[in-house]
Amino acid sequence: MMIFKKLGTTDTAVAAIGQGCMGIGGELSADSTRDAEQIKAIRAGIDLGMTFIDTAEVYGKGHSEELVGQAVRGIRDSVFIATKFSPENNGYDNVLSAAEESLRRLNSDYIDLYQVHWPNPAIPVEETMLAMVKLVEDGKVRHVGLSNFSVPEMQAARAVAQGVEVVSNQVEYNLFDRFIEQRVLPYCRG
């Protein structure tokens, strides 16, 4: 039986074990040679309770999102899809365009968790976060998250989110890389 946890301080419950889709549909370029097998694998995971699916526009140059969209056809409302946009798209208009492209590839009217994949020091975080607020206001995104942000970068992003809660920061964390325990994890828990 799957354990569910609250997403940030929201009432949204997500599966504690999710399906990461990096490599599904290709690495940094699209690879369609295993589409049927990968769709079947995603569906098998869902059947086992792994209803939290994480992808990104860069995975397989968007093909990962397409495969996720195919895998959840007919059951979209029973899964939680997180996706991310690339740092070159952190500008206001580019965030909005990237979201539209992800929605099209996912064949969905909404994204459950939309994340800034990486901070981009060449683009003010205010631009990025104002676009995220707009996507929430327009009903295209349910929750806003970050990925690979330091504590000062998270603080800056949250300061301009205009009442929209930043519910996550997806970062590398494993037995070999425990760096986040020093500052990031305590900040997120605080």
Salt bridges, closest charged atoms under 4 A:
ASP35 OD1 - HIS63 NE2 2.86
GLU37 OE2 - ARG34 NH2 2.86
ASP54 OD2 - LYS84 NZ 2.83
GLU65 OE1 - ARG105 NE 2.63
GLU66 OE1 - HIS63 ND1 2.70
GLU100 OE2 - LYS140 NZ 2.26
GLU101 OE1 - ARG104 NH2 2.77
GLU101 OE1 - ARG105 NH1 3.86
ASP112 OD2 - ARG76 NH1 2.91
ASP112 OD1 - ARG142 NH1 3.78
ASP138 OD2 - LYS134 NZ 2.86
GLU181 OE2 - ARG178 NE 3.10
